[in-house]
Amino acid sequence: MAERSVAALLLDAAEQDMRAYGVLAQTAGMGDAVVGFHAPQAVEKSLKAVLSARVSRFSARTTSPNCST
């Protein structure tokens, strides 16, 4: 089995966050903080997927590219 790229793994994780957001948003009584957590996570993972496909390295703590390479 071929190894999946980091970008593909991050996009899969972003898609899971969006699905979680959709399910939780439809759940009666679910708090906004719980629901709202997953939307920005999906955006962040999507941005990191783009960076991982375009930049050789980036810090795990930020989406800013590490330009030292």
HELIX and SHEET records of a PDB file:
HELIX    1   1 VAL A    6  ALA A   25  1                                  20    
HELIX    2   2 ASP A   32  ARG A   54  1                                  23    
END                                                                             
